[in-house]
Amino acid sequence: MQKGSGITRDNLPKVIWINKHAGICCGFTIRVLPRRVGKKRYQIMKDGDSFGIDFALSEARKTIDRIINNNRFIIH
């Protein structure tokens, strides 16, 4: 793994956090949605389109990876 390659050790895209509520991952925006303490939700967006909500950051990163590598949202 090259330093600064944008891929982490788990081979998922890296998130660069803009602030505590939003990050950028491969051109997608990941927003942390408010909820109760300890129950974060992550909304995936790009160009005003929503690609769903995941309940873990790693799941949001996996969703982005699937969209990029398979050019689709659902695994068949």
C-alpha distances in whole Angstrom, upper triangle without the diagonal:
4,7,9,7,9,8,8,7,10,9,12,12,12,16,17,21,24,26,27,28,25,22,20,17,17,21,22,24,24,27,28,31,34,35,37,35,32,32,29,29,26,28,25,27,27,29,32,31,30,28,29,29,27,27,24,21,19,21,21,18,18,21,19,17,20,22,19,18,22,24,26,26,28,26,29
4,6,5,9,8,9,10,13,12,14,13,13,16,17,20,23,25,26,28,25,21,19,17,16,20,22,23,24,27,28,32,34,36,38,36,33,33,30,30,27,28,26,27,26,29,32,31,31,29,30,30,28,29,26,22,21,23,23,19,20,23,20,18,21,23,20,20,23,25,27,28,29,28,31
4,6,8,9,9,11,14,13,14,13,12,14,14,18,20,23,24,25,23,19,18,16,16,19,21,22,22,25,26,30,33,34,36,34,31,32,29,29,26,27,25,26,26,28,31,31,30,29,30,29,28,28,25,21,20,23,22,19,21,23,21,19,23,24,21,21,25,26,28,29,31,30,33
4,6,8,9,12,14,13,13,11,9,12,11,15,17,20,21,23,20,16,15,13,13,16,18,19,20,22,24,27,30,32,34,32,30,30,27,27,24,25,22,23,22,25,27,28,27,26,27,27,26,27,23,20,19,22,20,17,19,21,18,17,21,22,19,20,24,24,26,26,29,29,32
4,5,8,11,13,11,11,9,9,12,12,16,18,21,23,24,21,17,14,12,11,14,17,18,19,22,24,28,30,33,34,33,31,30,27,26,23,24,21,22,21,23,26,26,26,24,26,26,24,26,23,19,18,20,19,15,17,19,16,15,18,19,16,16,20,21,23,24,26,26,29
4,7,10,11,9,9,6,5,8,9,13,15,18,19,20,17,13,11,9,8,11,13,15,15,19,20,24,27,29,31,30,27,27,24,23,19,20,18,18,18,20,23,23,22,21,22,22,21,22,19,16,15,17,15,12,14,16,13,12,16,16,14,15,18,19,21,21,23,23,27
4,7,8,6,6,5,5,9,11,15,18,20,21,21,19,15,13,10,10,14,15,16,16,20,21,24,27,29,31,29,27,26,23,22,19,20,18,19,19,22,24,24,23,21,22,22,20,21,18,15,13,15,14,11,12,14,12,10,14,15,13,13,17,18,20,20,22,21,24
4,5,5,6,6,6,9,12,15,18,20,20,21,19,15,14,12,13,16,16,18,17,20,20,24,26,28,29,27,24,24,22,21,19,20,19,21,21,24,26,26,24,22,22,22,19,20,16,13,11,14,14,11,12,15,14,12,15,17,16,16,19,21,22,21,23,22,25
4,5,8,10,10,13,15,18,21,23,23,24,22,19,18,15,16,20,20,21,20,23,23,26,28,29,30,29,25,25,23,23,21,23,22,24,25,28,30,29,27,24,25,24,21,21,17,15,12,15,16,13,13,17,16,14,17,19,18,17,20,23,24,23,24,23,26
4,6,9,10,13,16,18,22,23,23,23,21,18,18,15,16,19,19,20,18,21,21,24,27,27,28,27,24,23,21,21,19,21,19,22,23,27,28,27,25,22,22,21,18,18,15,13,10,12,14,10,10,14,14,12,14,17,16,15,18,20,21,20,21,19,22
4,7,9,12,15,18,22,24,23,24,21,18,17,13,13,17,17,19,18,21,22,25,28,29,30,29,26,25,23,22,19,21,19,21,21,25,26,25,23,21,21,21,19,20,16,14,11,13,14,10,10,13,12,9,12,15,13,12,15,18,19,18,19,18,21
4,6,9,13,15,19,21,20,20,18,15,13,10,10,14,13,15,14,18,18,21,24,26,27,26,23,22,20,18,16,17,15,17,18,21,23,21,20,17,18,17,15,17,14,11,8,10,10,6,7,10,9,7,10,12,11,11,14,16,16,16,17,16,20
4,7,10,13,16,18,18,18,15,12,10,6,7,10,10,12,12,16,17,20,23,25,27,26,24,23,20,18,15,16,13,15,15,18,20,19,18,16,17,17,15,17,14,11,10,11,10,6,8,10,8,7,10,11,10,11,14,15,16,16,18,18,21
4,7,10,13,15,16,16,13,10,8,6,8,11,11,12,11,14,16,19,22,24,26,25,22,22,19,18,15,16,14,16,16,19,21,20,19,18,18,18,16,17,14,11,10,13,11,8,11,13,10,10,14,15,13,15,18,19,20,19,21,21,25
4,6,9,11,12,12,10,6,6,5,8,10,9,9,8,11,12,16,19,21,23,22,20,19,16,15,12,13,12,13,14,17,19,19,17,16,17,16,15,16,13,9,10,12,10,8,12,13,11,12,15,15,15,17,20,20,20,19,22,22,26
4,6,9,11,12,9,5,5,6,9,10,11,10,10,12,13,17,19,22,24,23,21,21,18,17,14,15,14,15,15,18,19,20,19,18,19,18,18,18,16,12,14,16,13,12,15,16,14,15,19,18,17,20,23,22,23,22,25,26,30
4,5,7,8,6,4,6,9,12,12,12,10,9,10,11,14,16,19,21,20,19,19,15,15,13,14,14,15,16,18,19,20,19,19,19,18,17,17,15,12,14,16,14,13,17,18,16,17,21,20,20,22,25,24,25,23,26,27,31
4,7,8,6,5,7,11,14,13,12,10,10,10,11,15,17,20,22,21,21,21,17,17,14,15,15,15,15,17,18,19,19,20,20,19,19,20,18,15,18,19,16,16,20,20,18,20,23,22,21,25,27,26,26,25,28,30,33
4,5,6,7,10,13,17,16,15,12,11,10,10,13,14,17,19,18,18,18,15,16,14,15,16,16,17,19,19,21,20,21,21,19,19,19,18,15,18,20,17,17,21,21,20,22,25,24,24,27,29,28,28,26,29,31,35
4,6,8,12,14,18,18,16,13,11,9,8,11,11,14,16,15,14,15,12,13,12,14,15,16,19,21,20,21,20,20,19,17,17,16,15,13,16,18,16,17,20,21,20,22,25,24,25,27,29,29,28,26,28,30,34
4,7,11,13,17,16,14,10,8,6,5,7,9,12,15,14,14,14,10,11,9,10,12,13,16,18,17,18,16,17,16,14,15,15,14,12,16,17,14,16,19,19,18,21,23,22,23,26,28,27,26,24,26,28,32
4,7,10,13,12,10,7,6,4,6,9,12,15,18,18,17,16,12,12,9,9,10,11,13,15,14,16,14,15,15,14,14,15,14,12,15,16,13,13,17,17,15,18,20,19,20,23,25,24,23,21,24,26,30
4,7,10,10,8,6,5,7,8,12,15,18,20,20,19,18,14,13,10,10,10,11,12,14,15,16,15,15,15,14,14,15,14,11,13,15,11,11,15,15,13,15,18,17,17,20,22,22,22,20,23,25,28
4,7,6,6,5,6,9,12,15,18,21,23,23,22,21,17,15,12,12,10,10,10,12,14,15,14,14,15,15,15,17,16,12,14,15,12,11,14,14,11,13,16,15,14,17,20,19,19,18,21,23,27
4,5,5,6,7,11,13,16,20,22,25,24,23,21,18,16,12,12,9,10,10,13,15,15,14,13,15,15,14,16,15,11,12,13,10,8,11,11,8,10,13,12,11,14,16,16,17,16,19,20,24
4,6,8,10,14,17,20,23,25,28,28,26,25,21,19,15,14,11,11,10,12,15,15,15,14,16,17,17,19,18,14,14,15,12,10,12,12,8,9,12,11,9,12,14,14,15,15,18,19,23
4,7,10,13,16,19,22,25,28,28,27,25,21,19,15,14,10,9,7,9,12,12,13,13,15,17,17,20,19,16,17,17,13,12,14,13,10,11,14,12,10,14,16,14,16,16,19,21,24
4,6,10,13,15,19,22,25,25,24,22,18,16,12,10,7,6,5,8,10,10,10,9,12,13,14,17,16,13,14,14,10,10,12,11,8,11,13,10,10,14,16,14,14,13,17,19,22
4,6,10,12,16,19,22,22,21,19,16,13,10,8,6,5,6,9,10,10,9,10,12,12,13,15,15,12,14,14,10,11,14,12,10,13,15,13,14,17,19,17,17,16,19,21,25
4,7,9,13,15,18,19,18,16,12,10,6,6,5,6,9,12,12,12,10,10,10,9,10,12,11,9,11,11,8,9,12,11,10,13,15,14,15,18,19,18,18,16,18,21,24
4,6,9,12,16,16,16,14,10,8,6,5,7,8,11,13,12,13,11,12,11,9,10,12,12,10,13,13,10,12,15,14,13,17,18,17,18,22,23,22,21,18,21,23,27
4,7,9,12,13,12,10,7,6,5,7,9,11,15,17,16,16,13,14,12,10,10,10,10,9,13,13,11,13,16,15,15,18,20,20,21,24,25,24,23,20,22,24,28
4,7,10,11,12,9,6,5,6,7,10,12,16,18,16,16,13,14,12,9,10,10,11,12,15,15,13,16,18,17,17,21,22,21,23,26,26,26,24,21,23,25,28
4,7,9,10,8,7,7,9,11,14,16,20,22,19,19,17,18,15,12,13,12,13,14,18,17,16,19,21,20,21,24,25,25,27,29,30,29,27,24,26,28,32
4,7,8,6,6,7,11,12,16,18,22,24,22,22,18,19,16,13,13,11,13,15,18,18,17,20,22,21,22,25,26,26,28,31,31,31,29,25,26,28,31
4,6,6,8,10,13,16,19,22,26,28,26,25,22,22,19,16,15,13,14,16,19,19,19,22,24,23,25,28,29,29,31,33,34,34,31,28,29,30,34
4,6,8,11,14,17,21,23,27,29,27,27,24,24,21,17,16,13,14,16,19,19,19,22,24,24,25,28,29,30,32,34,34,35,33,29,30,31,35
4,6,10,13,16,19,22,26,29,27,27,23,23,20,16,14,11,11,13,16,16,17,19,21,22,23,25,26,27,29,31,32,32,30,27,28,29,32
4,7,10,13,17,20,23,26,25,24,20,20,16,13,11,8,9,12,14,14,15,17,19,19,21,23,24,25,27,29,29,30,27,24,25,26,29
4,7,10,13,16,20,23,21,20,17,17,14,10,9,6,7,9,12,12,12,15,17,16,18,20,22,22,24,26,27,27,25,22,23,24,28
4,7,10,13,17,20,18,17,13,13,10,6,6,5,7,8,11,10,9,13,14,14,15,18,19,19,21,23,24,24,22,18,19,21,25
4,7,10,13,16,15,14,11,10,8,5,5,6,7,7,10,9,7,10,12,11,12,15,16,16,18,20,21,21,19,16,18,20,23
4,6,10,13,12,11,7,7,6,4,7,9,10,10,12,11,8,11,13,11,11,15,15,14,16,19,20,19,17,14,16,19,22
4,7,11,10,9,6,5,6,6,8,11,12,10,12,11,7,9,11,9,8,12,13,11,13,16,17,15,14,12,14,17,20
4,7,6,5,4,6,8,9,12,15,15,14,16,14,10,12,14,11,10,13,14,12,13,17,17,15,14,13,16,19,22
4,5,5,7,8,11,13,15,18,18,16,18,17,13,14,15,13,10,14,14,11,12,16,16,14,14,13,17,19,23
4,6,9,11,14,16,18,22,22,20,22,20,17,17,19,16,14,17,18,14,15,18,19,16,16,16,19,22,25
4,7,10,12,14,17,20,21,20,22,20,17,18,20,17,15,19,19,16,17,21,21,18,17,16,20,23,26
4,7,9,12,15,19,20,19,20,18,15,17,18,14,13,17,16,13,15,18,18,15,14,13,16,19,22
4,6,8,12,15,16,16,17,15,12,14,15,12,12,15,15,12,15,18,18,15,14,11,14,18,20
4,7,10,13,14,14,15,12,10,12,12,9,9,12,11,9,12,15,14,13,10,8,11,14,17
4,7,10,12,12,14,11,9,12,12,9,10,14,13,12,15,17,17,15,13,9,11,14,17
4,7,9,10,12,9,8,11,12,10,11,15,14,14,17,19,19,18,16,12,14,16,19
4,6,7,9,6,6,9,10,9,11,13,14,14,17,19,19,19,16,13,14,15,19
4,7,9,7,8,11,12,12,14,16,17,17,20,21,22,22,20,16,17,18,22
4,5,5,6,9,10,11,13,14,15,17,19,20,21,22,20,17,18,18,22
4,5,5,6,9,10,11,12,14,15,17,18,20,20,19,17,18,19,22
4,5,5,6,9,10,10,12,14,15,16,18,19,18,16,17,17,20
4,5,5,6,9,10,10,12,14,15,16,17,16,13,13,14,17
4,5,5,6,9,10,11,12,14,15,16,14,12,13,14,18
4,5,5,6,9,10,11,12,14,15,14,12,14,15,19
4,5,5,6,9,10,10,12,13,12,11,12,11,15
4,5,5,6,9,10,10,11,10,7,9,10,14
4,5,5,6,9,10,10,10,8,11,12,16
4,5,5,6,8,9,10,10,12,11,15
4,5,5,6,7,7,7,8,8,11
4,6,6,5,5,5,8,9,13
4,6,5,8,9,12,12,15
4,6,8,10,12,11,13
4,5,8,9,8,10
4,7,9,10,12
4,6,8,10
4,7,10
4,6
4
